[in-house]
Amino acid sequence: MIKWNLPKMDTPGYLRRRREIAVLVDADPTLENIDAIIEYLLPYVEVPEGEDAKEALLDAPEIVYQRAVLELLGYHFGKVPDPKDEKSETL
């Protein structure tokens, strides 16, 4: 299972990362370009010890990949609260 360690909104280098990932995702989906995206994302991937980060990224569902790319493009998503954690009020 992948855990992303993506830059925060206040991490320096936003425009550089934004430009780099935009070029990669706008490129034709050739094997070479897909490998370039994988290599670009690898530094942001955390996996449990003993697991291979590249293999985990290759096996990740599309939504996991898309969310990371969108975050790097500057679209930030807040944490969705778990309704089970909310205290209910009685009337």
C-alpha positions in Angstrom: 0.0 0.0 0.0 1.3 3.4 -1.0 1.5 6.3 1.4 2.3 9.6 -0.4 4.8 12.0 1.1 3.9 14.9 -1.2 5.1 18.5 -0.8 2.9 20.7 1.3 1.4 24.0 0.0 4.2 25.9 1.7 7.0 23.7 0.4 9.4 25.8 -1.8 9.6 24.8 -5.5 5.9 24.7 -6.3 6.2 26.1 -9.8 9.1 23.9 -10.7 7.2 20.8 -9.6 4.1 22.0 -11.4 5.9 22.5 -14.6 7.7 19.2 -14.4 4.6 17.1 -13.7 2.5 19.0 -16.3 5.0 18.2 -19.0 4.9 14.5 -18.0 1.2 14.1 -17.9 0.6 16.0 -21.1 3.0 13.7 -23.0 1.8 10.8 -25.1 1.4 7.7 -23.0 4.4 5.8 -24.5 6.4 3.3 -22.4 9.2 5.8 -22.1 6.9 8.6 -20.9 5.1 6.3 -18.4 8.5 5.3 -17.0 9.4 9.0 -16.7 6.2 9.6 -14.6 7.0 6.6 -12.4 10.6 7.9 -11.8 9.3 11.3 -11.1 6.7 10.0 -8.5 9.1 7.5 -6.8 10.6 10.1 -4.4 7.2 10.8 -3.0 6.2 7.1 -2.4 6.5 5.5 1.0 5.9 1.8 1.4 6.4 -0.5 4.3 9.9 -1.9 4.8 10.6 -4.8 2.5 8.2 -3.6 -0.2 9.5 -2.2 -3.5 8.2 1.4 -4.1 8.2 1.0 -7.9 6.2 -2.2 -7.8 3.8 -0.6 -5.3 3.3 2.3 -7.7 2.9 0.1 -10.7 0.2 -1.9 -8.8 -1.6 1.1 -7.4 -5.2 1.8 -8.6 -5.7 4.7 -11.0 -7.3 6.9 -8.3 -4.2 6.7 -6.1 -2.1 7.9 -9.0 -4.5 10.6 -10.1 -4.8 12.1 -6.6 -1.0 12.4 -6.3 -0.7 14.0 -9.7 -3.5 16.4 -9.0 -1.9 17.4 -5.7 1.4 18.0 -7.5 -0.5 20.1 -10.1 -1.8 22.3 -7.2 -5.3 20.9 -6.6 -5.3 20.2 -2.9 -7.9 18.0 -1.2 -8.7 18.3 2.4 -9.2 15.3 4.6 -12.7 13.9 4.3 -14.0 13.4 7.8 -15.1 9.9 8.8 -18.8 10.0 9.8 -18.1 7.3 12.3 -15.8 9.7 14.2 -18.5 12.4 14.5 -20.5 12.6 17.7 -24.2 12.5 17.1 -26.5 14.8 19.0 -29.7 13.7 20.5 -32.7 15.9 20.3 
